[in-house]
Amino acid sequence: MKSNPEVQDCSCFLQILCMFADKGTFMRKCIYLDIDGVLLTVKNKRIAADAIQFITFVTSEFDCYWLTTHCKGDTIPTMAYLQKFFPKDVCVMLSKIKPTHWDTLKTEGIDFQSDFYWIEDYPFEAEKIILKEHGMYDRLIVVTLNNNRELLRILGLLKQS
């Protein structure tokens, strides 16, 4: 009996689809996260209001990456820093966040081919220009922890995306 090439092509496609789905990366949007001013307050360092609920959501629904001065290619110093503030169960979630590599501007760590959001408290003007040049300025979500329930507001935006 001859095999049908269309079925073989479909079978190959399904295998690739399953491979990506198994890794949890298929069609997931990316989140690039800062720490200070986003998950932790800047003054009197402490966990930001609603940060644990925010972390729980983003780590379960998005492919997350650190975009912070506390992580430049290695999450070990990042986790050492975060363990000073967050309980162990939250640190388990935070440990799933992947590192990025950048030197001068955080935008160097962004994959502009991906479907992403960048959660940041203080983007530099040069970084904003780069986002605009890539047509991705609308993917920047600026956090102002002084605003009441700020992380819940952002969580609502992400749920709608």
RONUSE-818476 format. One line per 10 residues: their letters; for each residue y, x, z of N, C-alpha, C. Coordinates in steps of 0.05 Angstrom, whole numbers, always signed. Example, Ala and Ser with C-alpha at 12.3 -4.5 7.8 and 13.67 -1.06 7.14 Angstrom:
! RONUSE-818476
as) -114 +264 +156 -90 +246 +156 -66 +264 +156; -45 +257 +142 -21 +273 +143 +1 +258 +157
! end
This chain:
! RONUSE-818476
mksnpevqdc) -23 +17 +0 +0 +0 +0 +25 +18 +0; +44 +12 -18 +69 +27 -19 +88 +19 +3; +103 +39 +13 +123 +33 +33 +149 +26 +19; +163 +8 +31 +189 -1 +21 +211 +18 +30; +226 +31 +11 +247 +50 +20 +269 +37 +36; +274 +11 +30 +295 -3 +45 +287 -6 +74; +262 -11 +79 +252 -14 +107 +253 +13 +120; +246 +35 +106 +248 +61 +118 +277 +68 +125; +296 +62 +107 +324 +67 +113 +333 +51 +138; +324 +26 +140 +331 +9 +162 +319 +21 +188
scflqilcmf) +294 +29 +186 +280 +41 +209 +294 +66 +219; +303 +82 +201 +318 +107 +208 +344 +99 +222; +358 +80 +211 +383 +71 +222 +379 +60 +251; +358 +44 +254 +352 +34 +281 +345 +56 +301; +331 +76 +292 +325 +99 +310 +350 +113 +319; +369 +117 +300 +394 +130 +307 +410 +112 +326; +411 +86 +320 +425 +67 +336 +414 +67 +365; +388 +67 +367 +375 +68 +394 +380 +94 +408; +381 +116 +393 +387 +142 +405 +414 +142 +418; +434 +131 +404 +461 +130 +416 +462 +110 +439
adkgtfmrkc) +449 +88 +436 +449 +68 +457 +436 +78 +482; +414 +94 +479 +401 +106 +503 +419 +125 +517; +436 +139 +503 +455 +157 +516 +479 +144 +527; +482 +118 +522 +504 +103 +533 +531 +109 +520; +530 +121 +496 +555 +129 +483 +562 +112 +458; +544 +94 +450 +548 +79 +426 +571 +59 +430; +591 +62 +414 +614 +44 +413 +628 +40 +440; +627 +59 +457 +642 +58 +482 +669 +71 +478; +689 +59 +488 +716 +71 +487 +717 +93 +507; +734 +113 +502 +738 +135 +520 +762 +130 +538
iyldidgvll) +760 +141 +562 +782 +141 +580 +787 +170 +588; +812 +179 +586 +820 +205 +595 +836 +200 +621; +827 +212 +643 +839 +206 +669 +852 +230 +682; +876 +225 +692 +890 +244 +709 +881 +238 +738; +887 +255 +757 +879 +250 +784 +904 +245 +801; +921 +265 +804 +945 +262 +821 +965 +243 +808; +973 +223 +823 +991 +203 +811 +976 +180 +798; +949 +182 +796 +933 +161 +784 +912 +151 +804; +894 +169 +812 +874 +162 +832 +882 +168 +860; +899 +188 +862 +910 +197 +888 +941 +195 +887
tvknkriaad) +953 +188 +909 +982 +188 +910 +992 +216 +909; +1017 +219 +900 +1029 +246 +897 +1039 +255 +925; +1054 +238 +938 +1064 +244 +965 +1043 +236 +985; +1041 +252 +1007 +1022 +246 +1028 +994 +240 +1016; +983 +258 +1001 +958 +255 +986 +938 +237 +1000; +933 +214 +987 +912 +196 +996 +902 +180 +972; +881 +165 +976 +870 +149 +955 +890 +127 +948; +895 +124 +922 +914 +103 +913 +902 +76 +918; +920 +56 +923 +911 +28 +927 +894 +20 +903; +872 +7 +908 +853 -4 +888 +840 +18 +871
aiqfitfvts) +842 +43 +879 +829 +64 +863 +799 +62 +861; +786 +54 +883 +757 +52 +883 +748 +30 +864; +761 +8 +864 +754 -14 +845 +759 -5 +816; +781 +10 +812 +787 +20 +786 +766 +40 +776; +758 +59 +794 +738 +79 +787 +711 +65 +781; +704 +46 +797 +679 +32 +793 +678 +19 +765; +700 +7 +757 +701 -6 +731 +701 +14 +708; +718 +34 +708 +720 +52 +686 +695 +69 +682; +683 +78 +704 +659 +94 +701 +635 +78 +692; +636 +52 +694 +613 +36 +685 +618 +25 +657
efdcywltth) +643 +23 +648 +649 +10 +623 +659 +29 +601; +667 +53 +608 +679 +72 +589 +665 +99 +590; +668 +114 +569 +660 +142 +569 +683 +158 +580; +681 +168 +604 +704 +179 +619 +706 +210 +617; +730 +219 +615 +736 +248 +614 +760 +254 +633; +758 +277 +646 +780 +286 +662 +801 +299 +644; +826 +291 +648 +849 +304 +634 +869 +309 +656; +865 +330 +671 +880 +336 +695 +881 +366 +699; +901 +375 +714 +902 +404 +720 +879 +413 +737; +865 +395 +750 +843 +401 +767 +817 +406 +751
ckgdtiptma) +818 +402 +725 +794 +405 +708 +802 +416 +681; +795 +441 +677 +799 +453 +650 +773 +465 +641; +754 +447 +635 +729 +455 +624 +706 +456 +644; +712 +452 +670 +692 +454 +691 +697 +433 +712; +678 +417 +718 +682 +395 +738 +677 +404 +767; +666 +428 +771 +660 +437 +798 +686 +438 +816; +708 +451 +806 +732 +450 +823 +744 +422 +825; +740 +406 +805 +750 +378 +806 +736 +363 +828; +710 +364 +829 +694 +350 +849 +700 +361 +877; +703 +387 +880 +710 +399 +906 +736 +388 +916
ylqkffpkdv) +755 +384 +898 +781 +372 +905 +778 +343 +913; +764 +328 +897 +761 +299 +902 +745 +292 +927; +726 +310 +934 +710 +305 +958 +726 +306 +984; +749 +317 +982 +767 +317 +1006 +778 +290 +1012; +778 +272 +992 +791 +246 +994 +772 +222 +992; +752 +224 +974 +735 +200 +969 +709 +202 +983; +698 +178 +991 +671 +177 +1003 +650 +186 +983; +627 +193 +994 +605 +204 +978 +597 +185 +955; +595 +159 +961 +586 +140 +940 +606 +139 +916; +631 +142 +922 +651 +143 +900 +650 +170 +886
cvmlskikpt) +645 +191 +900 +642 +217 +888 +618 +218 +868; +598 +203 +874 +575 +201 +855 +585 +189 +828; +601 +168 +830 +613 +156 +805 +631 +176 +791; +648 +190 +807 +667 +209 +796 +653 +233 +783; +630 +240 +793 +615 +263 +782 +604 +258 +754; +604 +232 +746 +595 +225 +718 +617 +230 +698; +641 +235 +706 +664 +239 +688 +662 +268 +677; +665 +269 +650 +661 +295 +636 +686 +311 +636; +683 +338 +633 +707 +355 +632 +720 +355 +604; +745 +363 +603 +758 +369 +577 +767 +398 +578
hwdtlktegi) +773 +408 +554 +783 +435 +551 +811 +434 +540; +831 +445 +554 +858 +446 +544 +872 +470 +558; +893 +479 +545 +908 +502 +556 +936 +495 +565; +952 +485 +546 +981 +481 +551 +988 +451 +555; +980 +435 +535 +985 +407 +536 +959 +392 +539; +960 +371 +554 +935 +355 +559 +925 +343 +533; +943 +337 +514 +934 +326 +489 +915 +344 +474; +914 +369 +480 +894 +388 +468 +866 +379 +475; +863 +365 +497 +836 +357 +507 +827 +330 +496; +845 +316 +480 +838 +290 +470 +825 +291 +443
dfqsdfywie) +804 +276 +440 +791 +273 +413 +805 +250 +399; +823 +256 +381 +839 +236 +368 +823 +219 +348; +798 +227 +343 +780 +211 +326 +766 +189 +342; +768 +190 +368 +755 +171 +385 +773 +147 +390; +761 +125 +400 +775 +102 +409 +780 +106 +439; +805 +112 +446 +810 +121 +473 +835 +109 +486; +836 +112 +512 +860 +107 +528 +864 +131 +545; +889 +139 +549 +896 +161 +567 +912 +149 +590; +901 +153 +614 +913 +142 +639 +927 +166 +652; +953 +165 +653 +969 +189 +662 +994 +179 +676
dypfeaekii) +1003 +194 +696 +1027 +186 +711 +1052 +200 +700; +1050 +223 +688 +1074 +237 +679 +1068 +253 +654; +1067 +239 +631 +1062 +254 +606 +1088 +269 +598; +1084 +293 +588 +1107 +309 +578 +1117 +297 +552; +1142 +302 +546 +1154 +292 +520 +1138 +304 +497; +1130 +329 +498 +1115 +341 +476 +1088 +327 +472; +1076 +318 +494 +1050 +303 +492 +1055 +276 +479; +1077 +263 +486 +1084 +237 +474 +1088 +240 +444; +1102 +261 +436 +1107 +266 +408 +1080 +270 +393; +1062 +285 +404 +1036 +289 +392 +1021 +263 +389
lkehgmydrl) +1021 +246 +410 +1009 +220 +408 +1021 +203 +385; +1047 +204 +383 +1061 +189 +362 +1053 +200 +334; +1051 +226 +332 +1044 +239 +306 +1016 +230 +297; +998 +225 +316 +971 +216 +310 +969 +185 +309; +992 +172 +313 +991 +142 +312 +977 +131 +336; +977 +145 +359 +962 +137 +383 +979 +133 +408; +1005 +131 +404 +1022 +129 +427 +1015 +104 +444; +1006 +83 +431 +999 +58 +445 +974 +62 +462; +960 +84 +460 +936 +90 +476 +943 +103 +502; +968 +110 +506 +977 +121 +531 +984 +99 +551
ivvtlnnnre) +972 +99 +574 +978 +80 +595 +990 +96 +618; +1016 +92 +622 +1030 +107 +643 +1028 +92 +670; +1019 +107 +690 +1015 +96 +717 +1039 +102 +734; +1048 +81 +748 +1069 +83 +768 +1059 +72 +794; +1048 +89 +810 +1035 +80 +835 +1054 +66 +854; +1080 +70 +850 +1100 +56 +867 +1100 +26 +861; +1090 +18 +838 +1088 -10 +832 +1064 -22 +847; +1069 -46 +858 +1048 -60 +873 +1024 -66 +856; +1000 -60 +865 +975 -66 +851 +974 -53 +823; +985 -30 +820 +987 -17 +794 +959 -12 +781
llrilgllkq) +940 -3 +796 +914 +3 +784 +899 -23 +776; +905 -45 +790 +893 -71 +782 +906 -81 +757; +932 -76 +753 +946 -83 +728 +933 -68 +705; +928 -42 +709 +916 -26 +687 +887 -35 +683; +873 -41 +704 +846 -51 +701 +845 -76 +684; +865 -94 +688 +867 -118 +672 +872 -112 +643; +889 -92 +637 +894 -84 +610 +869 -73 +596; +854 -57 +611 +830 -46 +600 +808 -67 +595; +807 -87 +612 +788 -108 +608 +794 -124 +583; +819 -126 +576 +827 -140 +552 +823 -124 +526
s) +819 -98 +529 +817 -81 +505 +791 -84 +491
! end
